[in-house]
Amino acid sequence: MQARQLPAIRGWNWIVEGFRLFRTNPALLTFLVFGYWLALVFLNLVPILGVVLAPLCVPALSVGVMNGCRALERESGNGFGLMFSGFRGNSKVLLVLGAAYLAGSLAVFAGSALVDGGTLLGIMMTGQQPPEDLLQSDQLVMALQLTLVLMVPLLMAFWFAPMLAAWDDMPAMKALFFSFMACMRNWRPFLAYGLGVAFISAILPGIVLGIVGTVSTPLLRMVAVAMSLPLLFIFVPTLFASFYVSYRDVF
């Protein structure tokens, strides 16, 4: 399978086409995305095993959402029953991908321990709120920066891997390799995509809130709530749809 090399503008178009796909059936896509989140929340609530079960199921659950996006595009069937459809196709490979994702994430946070002595890893494992003085420490900030850098190759390897495993019957390691190489070949559209996502979700709201905050603090709270709702119920499902669009575009 050959990954296409696309121009930079396609990264922005992934967001635009993701929103177009969302508009075809907002209720379905919102249902699938929030079902995905709730499933991970409930898995994390399982004592001791939750921190392992949730990452194992991430690839299969994400394929369920992608199956819904594909059904929307093809206008085929009732997508509401597709939430757990990822567990019905090449599920063993998807579980292997989940195990690889867990191992990779642990390796990334273990790498951050070289900077902060394991503080960030401990926070992630226990889920407890750290003390305020710890949050403001330079070591924790450096550990977060290092974690973000180390997460990039991990995300590249897993961006397309679940779809390649579920839809193209690839084994786990081959799917990870093809995903990583596809992202490398298309770093320009991915850069444009990342900038577009940052602008819509952070930069533009920050500018608006900054302007409103200079006028009125009570109004700032109201505008913040008003802006969070479309981001949550429109932009997040659009973002998931854009994952599908990027796969369709590249492969």
C-alpha positions in Angstrom: 0.0 0.0 0.0 1.3 3.4 -1.0 0.6 6.5 1.0 0.0 9.6 -1.2 2.1 12.7 -0.6 -0.3 15.7 -0.3 0.1 19.5 -0.5 0.0 21.5 2.8 -3.4 22.9 2.1 -5.0 19.5 2.5 -4.3 19.6 6.2 -6.7 22.5 6.6 -9.2 20.8 4.2 -9.3 17.8 6.6 -10.9 20.1 9.1 -13.3 21.6 6.6 -14.3 18.3 5.2 -14.6 16.8 8.7 -17.1 19.6 9.5 -19.0 18.9 6.3 -19.2 15.2 7.3 -20.3 16.2 10.8 -23.2 18.3 9.3 -24.6 15.3 7.5 -25.6 13.7 10.8 -24.5 15.7 13.9 -26.5 13.5 16.3 -24.8 10.3 15.1 -21.2 11.6 15.2 -21.7 13.3 18.6 -23.2 10.0 20.0 -20.2 8.0 18.8 -17.6 10.4 20.1 -19.2 10.8 23.5 -19.8 7.0 23.6 -16.0 6.6 22.9 -15.2 8.9 25.8 -17.7 7.4 28.3 -16.4 3.9 27.5 -12.8 5.0 28.3 -14.0 6.7 31.5 -15.8 3.6 32.7 -12.8 1.4 31.9 -10.6 3.7 33.9 -12.9 3.4 36.9 -12.1 -0.3 37.1 -9.9 -0.7 40.2 -6.2 -1.5 39.3 -6.9 -2.9 35.9 -8.5 0.2 34.5 -5.2 2.0 33.7 -4.4 -1.1 31.5 -7.8 -1.9 30.0 -8.5 1.7 28.7 -5.4 1.9 26.5 -5.9 -1.6 25.3 -9.3 -0.7 24.0 -8.5 2.7 22.5 -7.7 1.4 19.0 -10.9 -0.7 18.7 -13.1 2.1 20.1 -11.6 4.6 17.7 -12.3 2.2 14.8 -15.9 2.2 15.9 -16.0 6.0 15.5 -14.2 5.8 12.2 -16.7 3.1 11.0 -19.5 5.6 11.8 -17.7 8.3 9.8 -17.4 5.9 6.8 -21.1 5.0 7.1 -22.0 8.7 7.1 -19.9 9.3 4.0 -21.4 6.3 2.2 -24.9 7.0 3.5 -25.1 3.3 4.5 -27.1 1.8 7.4 -27.7 3.0 10.9 -24.4 4.1 12.4 -25.6 4.1 16.0 -24.9 0.4 16.2 -21.3 0.9 15.2 -19.9 2.1 18.5 -18.3 -1.2 19.4 -17.9 -2.5 15.8 -14.2 -2.1 16.1 -14.1 -5.2 18.4 -15.6 -7.3 15.5 -12.9 -6.8 12.9 -9.3 -7.9 13.4 -9.8 -7.4 17.1 -6.7 -9.3 18.1 -4.5 -7.0 16.1 -6.3 -4.0 17.5 -5.6 -5.2 21.0 -2.0 -5.7 20.2 -1.9 -2.1 19.0 -3.5 -1.1 22.3 -0.8 -2.9 24.2 1.9 -1.2 22.0 0.2 2.2 22.7 0.3 1.5 26.4 3.9 0.4 26.3 4.8 3.5 24.2 3.0 5.9 26.5 4.7 4.4 29.6 8.1 4.7 27.8 7.4 8.4 27.0 6.5 9.2 30.6 9.4 7.1 31.9 11.6 9.3 29.7 10.2 12.4 31.4 11.4 10.9 34.7 15.0 11.7 33.6 14.0 15.4 34.1 11.7 15.4 37.1 12.6 12.2 38.9 9.3 10.5 38.0 6.9 13.2 39.3 4.9 13.5 36.1 4.7 9.7 35.7 3.4 9.4 39.3 0.7 12.0 38.6 -0.4 10.2 35.5 -0.5 6.8 37.2 -2.3 7.9 40.4 -4.5 10.6 38.8 -4.2 12.7 41.9 -4.0 16.5 41.9 -0.4 17.5 42.7 0.4 20.3 45.1 0.3 23.9 43.8 4.1 24.4 44.3 4.8 21.3 42.3 2.7 22.5 39.4 4.8 25.6 39.2 8.2 23.9 39.4 10.6 24.3 36.5 11.3 20.6 36.5 7.7 19.7 35.9 7.4 22.2 33.1 10.6 20.7 31.4 9.1 17.2 31.9 5.9 18.3 30.2 7.8 19.8 27.3 9.9 16.6 26.9 6.8 14.5 27.0 5.2 16.5 24.2 8.3 16.1 22.0 8.5 12.3 22.7 4.7 11.9 22.0 5.0 13.2 18.4 6.6 10.0 16.9 4.2 7.8 19.0 1.2 9.7 17.7 2.6 9.4 14.1 2.8 5.7 14.5 -0.7 5.4 15.8 -2.5 8.0 13.7 -3.5 5.6 10.8 -2.6 2.3 12.5 -6.1 1.3 13.8 -7.7 1.9 10.4 -4.9 0.1 8.6 -5.3 -2.9 10.9 -9.2 -3.0 10.8 -9.8 -2.0 7.1 -6.7 -3.3 5.4 -5.9 -6.4 7.5 -2.4 -5.3 8.3 -0.5 -6.9 11.2 0.2 -4.5 14.1 3.9 -3.8 13.4 3.3 -3.2 9.7 0.3 -0.9 10.4 2.5 1.1 12.8 5.3 1.4 10.3 3.0 2.4 7.4 1.3 5.0 9.7 4.6 6.5 10.7 5.9 6.7 7.2 2.7 8.2 5.9 2.9 10.9 8.5 6.5 11.6 7.6 5.6 11.9 3.9 2.8 14.3 4.7 4.5 16.5 7.4 3.4 19.6 5.6 -0.4 18.9 5.6 -0.1 17.7 9.2 1.7 20.9 10.2 -1.2 22.9 8.5 -3.7 20.6 10.3 -2.1 21.2 13.7 -2.0 24.9 13.2 -5.6 24.9 12.1 -6.7 22.9 15.1 -4.7 25.2 17.5 -6.2 28.3 15.9 -9.8 27.1 16.2 -9.5 25.5 19.6 -7.1 27.8 21.5 -5.8 30.9 19.7 -9.1 32.3 18.4 -11.0 31.7 21.7 -8.0 33.1 23.6 -8.2 36.3 21.5 -11.9 36.7 22.0 -11.8 36.0 25.8 -8.9 38.4 26.1 -10.9 41.2 24.5 -14.0 40.4 26.5 -12.0 40.3 29.7 -10.9 43.8 29.3 -14.5 44.9 29.2 -16.2 42.9 31.9 -15.3 40.0 34.2 -18.9 38.7 34.6 -19.3 38.9 30.8 -16.1 37.0 30.4 -17.5 34.0 32.4 -20.6 34.0 30.2 -18.7 34.2 27.0 -16.3 31.4 28.1 -19.3 29.1 28.8 -20.9 30.1 25.5 -17.7 29.3 23.6 -17.0 26.0 25.3 -20.3 24.5 24.2 -19.7 24.7 20.4 -16.1 23.6 20.9 -17.3 20.5 22.8 -20.4 19.6 20.7 -19.3 20.7 17.3 -15.5 21.0 17.0 -14.6 17.8 18.9 -16.9 15.6 16.7 -15.5 17.5 13.7 -12.0 16.7 14.8 -12.8 12.9 14.9 -14.3 13.2 11.5 -11.1 14.9 10.3 -9.2 11.8 11.4 -11.2 9.7 9.0 -10.8 12.3 6.2 -7.0 12.3 6.6 -7.0 8.5 6.3 -9.2 8.5 3.2 -7.0 11.3 1.7 -3.7 9.7 2.3 -4.6 6.0 1.5 
